[in-house]
Amino acid sequence: MKAILLSGHGGPETMRYGDTPDPVAGPGEVVVDVHAASVNAADYKVRLGGGAYSGASNLKFPYILGRDFSGTVASLGAGVTDFAVGDAVFGVMDAGIEGCYAEKVKIKADIIARKPAKLDHAEAAAMALTSLTAIWALEDTARLKPGETILIQGGAGGVAGFAIQLAKHIGATVITTASARNHDYVRGLGAERVIDYNTEDFTKTVADCDVVFDTVGGDVQARSYDVLKPGGRLVHIAPAPAGFQPSRKDVELLRPRVARDRVHLERMEELLAAGAVWPPAITRYKLADAAEAHRVSEGRHLQGKLVLTVR
């Protein structure tokens, strides 16, 4: 099969379009013909290595990146009875396992779900890890309630964009940060107030939040403590600055578990069917052009999601 092969840590030039053996389904697994694979910020961080992704230094090269996908079942391992060859499915690779930048991928059958009929493969791939992360963050971890106020950092991104929609559906007041060119986009997702992070200091204009959902990290997370009310919750999926110590002890710092399971994928399908959420803005690249997609992703100014079309 064709795949994007990472030859070592470094820039996008370390990614090569080439051939690698097809995967074979073991017991309880399926092999999926990948139609689309999502590009996540974690991908370029693993490519670079170091920092919060220092564990990536243990990778065996050539290595195939990619955490979520949509496609059709190509073969079944022993004991798999809930899918048939040809079924359209989507999902997220188990923690610590990647491989979606390829024509085929193998995965445990019990952590994937049937692709929603109203989504094409690129849309399903774009919503897989983003929805899983946002649902775990807001519903399972923050336990966001109707009437609460939430600040979502970096609202134009994939996870944050889904979180805006979900928070609005829950009945919260939604504030988000975004560059000026993305204000209309995030308002369309349901944000009631948008702060231009290039011209405004959110700590000067926001206060008494019940929840902050930080998808940006670094100094943004460090300053997010200032806008929480006593007893508030700061939920994060990106790291704080190295050596940072929280400035307050009267708020909770929480990191969502983001376990891979069918339940949370089917929860996204429920929200989609109810009209509460919809696919993000998507920029599509051919699989062979994954390096260019990484250059855009690493720039961290994209709207919505980047998706590799494989078939």
Wavefront OBJ file of the C-alpha trace (Angstrom):
o trace
v 0.000 0.000 0.000
v 0.951 3.660 -0.379
v 1.594 5.675 2.770
v 3.355 8.750 4.064
v 6.540 7.467 5.676
v 8.262 9.592 8.310
v 12.005 9.009 8.004
v 13.019 10.780 11.224
v 12.290 13.801 13.404
v 12.467 17.158 11.700
v 10.616 19.333 9.231
v 8.003 18.349 6.652
v 10.795 17.219 4.335
v 11.153 14.100 6.532
v 7.810 12.854 5.146
v 7.965 10.654 2.033
v 5.191 9.170 -0.096
v 6.110 5.534 -0.631
v 5.258 1.863 -0.294
v 4.895 -0.236 2.839
v 3.383 -3.687 3.535
v -0.375 -3.967 3.954
v -1.566 -4.487 7.552
v -3.178 -7.784 8.524
v -6.116 -7.962 10.946
v -5.492 -9.917 14.137
v -8.171 -11.288 16.465
v -10.762 -8.615 17.260
v -9.380 -6.256 14.596
v -10.445 -5.011 11.191
v -8.432 -3.651 8.301
v -9.983 -0.513 6.820
v -9.457 0.888 3.336
v -8.817 4.514 4.297
v -10.726 7.081 2.221
v -9.765 10.119 4.322
v -7.422 10.826 7.218
v -7.476 13.860 9.484
v -4.430 16.029 10.138
v -4.155 16.998 13.810
v -1.794 19.404 15.560
v -0.420 16.425 17.461
v 0.869 15.026 14.167
v 3.421 17.742 13.481
v 4.436 17.731 17.157
v 5.187 14.005 16.959
v 7.080 14.644 13.723
v 9.204 17.289 15.439
v 9.705 15.246 18.647
v 10.720 16.705 22.010
v 8.689 18.808 24.435
v 5.372 17.323 25.470
v 5.913 14.720 22.719
v 9.348 13.619 23.886
v 8.060 10.035 23.931
v 8.029 10.283 20.163
v 11.816 9.861 20.325
v 11.146 6.122 20.715
v 9.494 5.829 17.307
v 10.681 3.149 14.926
v 11.307 4.671 11.492
v 9.929 4.690 8.893
v 6.835 5.653 10.875
v 3.279 6.385 9.724
v 1.482 9.285 11.398
v -2.279 9.822 11.648
v -4.770 9.315 14.459
v -8.241 9.358 12.871
v -9.797 8.220 9.620
v -12.886 7.271 7.682
v -13.123 4.418 5.203
v -14.605 1.007 4.426
v -13.941 -2.344 6.070
v -11.584 -4.414 3.899
v -11.110 -7.522 6.051
v -12.108 -8.951 9.424
v -9.992 -10.590 12.093
v -11.124 -13.599 14.067
v -14.081 -12.947 16.359
v -15.328 -9.772 14.670
v -19.083 -10.092 14.107
v -20.439 -6.534 14.314
v -19.053 -5.390 10.934
v -18.984 -6.794 7.420
v -16.585 -6.201 4.559
v -17.672 -3.028 2.762
v -19.173 -1.289 5.814
v -18.405 2.431 5.969
v -16.749 3.208 9.311
v -14.784 5.921 11.066
v -12.718 6.081 14.207
v -9.674 7.106 16.195
v -6.600 4.966 16.726
v -5.968 3.709 20.252
v -3.723 5.890 22.423
v -0.082 5.525 21.428
v -0.919 3.959 18.055
v -0.993 5.797 14.734
v -0.915 4.901 11.055
v -3.791 6.646 9.241
v -1.677 8.455 6.628
v -1.970 5.329 4.507
v -4.254 3.445 2.130
v -5.037 0.858 4.801
v -5.030 0.733 8.590
v -5.802 -1.955 11.146
v -7.667 -1.158 14.329
v -9.612 -2.847 17.130
v -13.182 -3.313 15.931
v -14.754 -2.323 19.237
v -13.419 1.263 19.128
v -14.741 2.222 15.683
v -18.283 3.118 14.620
v -20.383 3.191 11.484
v -19.930 6.373 9.484
v -22.985 8.643 9.667
v -24.743 8.479 6.309
v -25.062 12.262 6.080
v -21.268 12.720 6.235
v -18.804 12.030 3.453
v -15.522 10.382 4.385
v -13.590 13.657 4.707
v -16.239 15.082 7.028
v -16.315 11.947 9.170
v -12.524 11.925 9.474
v -12.555 15.620 10.390
v -15.064 15.015 13.172
v -13.593 11.836 14.681
v -10.880 12.929 17.115
v -12.221 16.484 17.387
v -15.633 15.326 18.577
v -14.195 12.638 20.839
v -11.931 15.191 22.529
v -14.562 17.906 22.903
v -17.211 15.534 24.268
v -14.774 14.101 26.801
v -13.682 17.620 27.768
v -17.071 19.316 28.160
v -19.477 16.530 29.090
v -17.317 14.009 30.970
v -14.625 16.246 32.486
v -15.945 19.798 32.901
v -19.531 18.534 33.312
v -20.690 21.787 31.763
v -24.207 22.774 32.811
v -26.942 24.917 31.262
v -26.568 28.543 32.304
v -22.826 28.335 32.968
v -20.304 30.535 31.170
v -17.423 28.946 29.272
v -14.399 30.531 27.599
v -13.080 28.363 24.764
v -9.548 29.279 23.730
v -8.712 29.126 20.022
v -12.273 28.826 18.747
v -11.528 28.419 15.017
v -9.672 25.118 15.483
v -11.258 21.712 15.002
v -11.667 20.656 18.642
v -12.573 24.151 19.842
v -15.063 24.614 17.012
v -16.880 21.420 17.950
v -16.746 22.488 21.603
v -18.447 25.807 20.771
v -21.329 23.937 19.144
v -21.580 21.439 21.999
v -21.463 24.117 24.702
v -24.208 26.059 22.915
v -26.304 22.882 22.677
v -25.842 22.255 26.404
v -27.168 25.744 27.104
v -24.016 27.536 28.251
v -22.991 31.099 27.437
v -20.070 30.717 25.031
v -17.128 33.119 24.782
v -14.199 32.333 22.514
v -10.920 33.778 21.239
v -10.113 33.986 17.532
v -8.315 36.181 15.028
v -10.446 38.844 13.343
v -10.754 36.893 10.099
v -12.386 33.990 11.977
v -14.952 35.975 13.977
v -17.849 35.320 11.613
v -16.927 31.634 11.484
v -16.973 31.105 15.262
v -20.124 33.198 15.679
v -21.737 30.901 13.137
v -20.800 27.971 15.353
v -22.624 29.538 18.301
v -20.164 31.800 20.111
v -22.001 34.721 21.706
v -18.895 36.788 22.295
v -15.626 36.723 20.377
v -12.328 38.235 21.514
v -9.610 39.075 18.988
v -6.509 37.632 20.623
v -4.292 39.837 18.436
v -5.705 43.119 19.769
v -7.409 42.302 23.082
v -6.196 40.831 26.368
v -8.927 38.396 27.364
v -7.952 38.679 31.030
v -8.989 42.351 30.937
v -12.390 41.798 29.369
v -13.556 38.404 30.672
v -14.293 37.411 34.269
v -16.278 34.968 36.405
v -16.204 32.042 33.993
v -17.364 28.684 35.290
v -15.179 26.825 32.784
v -12.219 27.561 30.539
v -11.496 25.004 27.822
v -7.905 25.577 26.678
v -6.911 24.138 23.308
v -3.935 26.489 22.878
v -1.643 25.961 25.884
v 1.461 27.899 26.849
v 0.957 31.418 28.152
v -2.733 31.304 27.194
v -3.305 28.547 29.728
v -1.276 30.333 32.390
v -3.410 33.489 32.009
v -6.687 31.571 31.844
v -6.687 31.159 35.630
v -7.399 34.895 35.918
v -10.859 34.668 34.359
v -12.270 31.813 36.449
v -14.625 32.327 39.350
v -13.783 30.548 42.635
v -14.530 26.855 42.180
v -14.203 27.152 38.391
v -12.731 24.455 36.162
v -9.843 24.829 33.722
v -9.922 21.927 31.266
v -6.903 21.666 28.984
v -5.633 19.535 26.130
v -2.428 21.520 25.522
v 0.469 21.918 27.980
v 1.216 24.938 30.150
v 4.657 26.594 29.946
v 7.506 24.466 31.257
v 7.824 24.820 35.019
v 4.571 26.774 35.355
v 2.848 26.606 38.736
v -0.882 27.450 38.910
v -1.554 30.885 40.337
v -4.678 29.810 42.230
v -5.715 26.966 44.474
v -9.442 27.729 44.472
v -10.035 26.352 40.953
v -9.698 22.885 39.415
v -7.187 21.966 36.708
v -8.538 19.025 34.704
v -7.288 17.059 31.709
v -9.835 14.947 29.798
v -9.140 11.244 29.527
v -10.111 11.088 25.816
v -10.370 7.299 25.795
v -11.018 5.763 22.385
v -14.405 4.067 22.359
v -17.495 3.586 20.238
v -19.760 5.228 22.820
v -18.326 8.707 22.292
v -18.298 8.363 18.499
v -21.967 7.398 18.644
v -22.599 10.369 20.937
v -21.279 12.581 18.129
v -23.697 10.859 15.760
v -26.575 11.637 18.151
v -25.584 15.308 18.263
v -25.250 15.380 14.483
v -28.685 13.800 13.994
v -30.187 16.359 16.395
v -28.696 19.218 14.364
v -26.606 20.343 17.340
v -23.282 19.975 15.517
v -22.097 19.894 11.922
v -18.782 19.382 10.112
v -16.112 22.073 10.409
v -14.636 24.017 7.529
v -12.387 21.515 5.744
v -9.286 22.052 3.602
v -8.463 18.923 1.618
v -5.080 17.669 0.438
v -4.108 14.540 -1.462
v -2.282 11.962 0.631
v 0.899 12.582 -1.346
v 0.740 16.263 -0.320
v 0.749 15.585 3.431
v 3.959 17.592 3.902
v 2.233 20.735 2.645
v -0.712 20.084 4.978
v 1.787 19.887 7.836
v 3.252 23.270 6.926
v -0.215 24.788 7.199
v -0.996 22.925 10.422
v 2.257 24.012 12.030
v 1.409 27.636 11.232
v -1.534 27.257 13.660
v -3.780 29.788 11.933
v -6.108 27.450 10.080
v -9.883 27.468 10.207
v -11.524 24.127 10.945
v -9.688 20.997 9.841
v -7.142 19.722 7.337
v -7.969 16.355 5.779
v -5.963 14.036 3.527
v -8.057 12.422 0.803
v -6.692 8.951 0.189
v -9.197 7.343 -2.241
l 1 2 3 4 5 6 7 8 9 10 11 12 13 14 15 16 17 18 19 20 21 22 23 24 25 26 27 28 29 30 31 32 33 34 35 36 37 38 39 40 41 42 43 44 45 46 47 48 49 50 51 52 53 54 55 56 57 58 59 60 61 62 63 64 65 66 67 68 69 70 71 72 73 74 75 76 77 78 79 80 81 82 83 84 85 86 87 88 89 90 91 92 93 94 95 96 97 98 99 100 101 102 103 104 105 106 107 108 109 110 111 112 113 114 115 116 117 118 119 120 121 122 123 124 125 126 127 128 129 130 131 132 133 134 135 136 137 138 139 140 141 142 143 144 145 146 147 148 149 150 151 152 153 154 155 156 157 158 159 160 161 162 163 164 165 166 167 168 169 170 171 172 173 174 175 176 177 178 179 180 181 182 183 184 185 186 187 188 189 190 191 192 193 194 195 196 197 198 199 200 201 202 203 204 205 206 207 208 209 210 211 212 213 214 215 216 217 218 219 220 221 222 223 224 225 226 227 228 229 230 231 232 233 234 235 236 237 238 239 240 241 242 243 244 245 246 247 248 249 250 251 252 253 254 255 256 257 258 259 260 261 262 263 264 265 266 267 268 269 270 271 272 273 274 275 276 277 278 279 280 281 282 283 284 285 286 287 288 289 290 291 292 293 294 295 296 297 298 299 300 301 302 303 304 305 306 307 308 309 310 311
